[in-house]
Every structure is written in structure tokens, then in C-alpha cells.
Amino acid sequence: ILDYTMRSLDLLEELDGVLPGGVDWDRSGSLDLFTTDAEDAHGRRMASIQAEEGLEVEIIGPDRLGELAPGVDLAHVRSAKWPPRDGQLHPIHLVYALLAAARARGASVVTGVRVESLLVRSGRVAGVATSHGEVSSGAVLLATNAWTPALVPHIGANLTPIREHVCVTEPIPPILGPGFETNQCNDYWRQLRTGEVLIGGFSVADREMGIGSYAMDVAPAVPPLLAGLFGRLHPGAADARIVRCWTGLLDFASLEIPMMGRLPAEDGTPVPGGYLA
């Protein structure tokens, strides 16, 4: 997983350099803040494992943390994990830059069309059935995240949807350099170049922790907790207004290992023409 992650960061940096206008990519590092003894012990153990695998990472104390993140209230933080090669980007800019690059290379991008099923003929994937008719294809790649079991039900037992909440503030003056995490990386926040701060997490306050649900409504208990976390750790920005909150779905594989490659049939054998990511 670390190899996938580090290669993904390098690819994002390459894309930022070649896509017109870039994708607001910054290799600014990240800080995993330890606010309890349990978080400190878990974070140090993770840092040791990651360092053994080749990740550049260190545990820093309040003095160094104060230099990297002067706006953090150190009264609430014991130490932090610091991987300086982590990065952050503007995901919407990435998506639209990739769409524009695909179109420039001759791709057709169709929106407002629902893919309803895979077409399988003579033992191979031959296209997709959509709400606007059938589309034939020599190969089909499913990059459909939490919705993959709707198209390939037999792998549903290996994928679990998890709902995450995110809130965004009004634009505020720059106060964050790196991205931030805490609570064993379950709660997180970062500031866009345009000033807005994205704050996500607190699945512990969601119904069933958001696990196994395809509901997209916002649980009323979560946004106040996200706002409170940010205001507590960054008291200088505690008055920043939350202007919008939403939810999104992630999928988690049963073994926490990426599912990538040939699309498996029910008996596990690859289906020609089908691919999964």
C-alpha cells in the first residue's frame, strides 16, 4: 500500500507539471497530531513501520511543530508524525484537467448517462448497457469505487461502502501549510490555495460509523464536531464560518489491499475484456 501511495504522489506531481494550468498540487507534507497517549503510541508504531518500508518520516515535538504549524494550539498536542513528502491538491481541478486532456486526445466524455450493467457475450465483456442504450467496447474498466457491486454483485462481499462527511469554511487568510490529521488519521483538514479549509471525518458520530450505507444525507451530529475540532486546534480561526457540508462514499476492500487488474468471474477466473480498479 505504501508503494501504491508513494507512486501515486509522484504521478500527481508529474500531472501537475504537464496538465494545462496544473491541479493546485503542493508537496507540503502532512502532520498527524497526537493528542492522547494512545494516539502517540499508535503514531510512533506506524512511523517505525513506515520508516522500515522506506518512507521519509519522523516524530516531532512541540518546538518543531510550532515552526511547521504556528497556528496550532500546542496545549492540545503532545507530538506529531511528519512525512515531508506528502502532498495535497484540488481534486475538482484534477478531475476537470484530466477530462480536458482526455478530450484533447480524442476521448468522448458523456455525462448524465447511467451505466446499468455489463454486457457479456461469448464469455467476454463486450460493452455496457446504459440508460441511453448499449455501448460496445473491446474492453471495459470499472473504476466505480463504492458502486462496483451494483455492476458486479459477486464481488460485493469484498467491498464495503463507508460514508465520510466533509465541511468547508469560507475563505480565510492562510494559516495552514501542510495538511493535518488526528485520531489515527480518521479526522483531517487542509486549506486550499483560495483560502477555504476542508475538514473531514468524525465517522464515529455517524450512524453505524457510516459503514455499509449508501445514504448521502448529512448526519446533523457530525458538522458541529468537525467545526469544534478545527476551532479547538486552531483557535485563531475559530470564528471561520462553515458554509457547506456534504457526504461522499469510499469503498474499502475486505483485506485492505487495492483490487486492481483483471475482472474476476464468480469462480475467480479472469473475464476477458473486463478490468477492475
Secondary structure by P-SEA (a helix, b strand, c coil): caaaaaaaaaaaaaaaaccccccccccbbbbbccccaaaaaaaaaaaaaaaaaccbbbbbcaaaaaaaccccccccccbbbbccccccccaaaaaaaaaaaaaaabbbbbccccccbbbbccccccbbbcccbbbbccccccccccccccccccccccbbbbbbbbbbcccccccccbbbbcccccccccccccbbbbbbccccccccccccccccccccccaaaaaaaaaaaccccccccccccbbbbbbbccccccccccccccccccccccccc
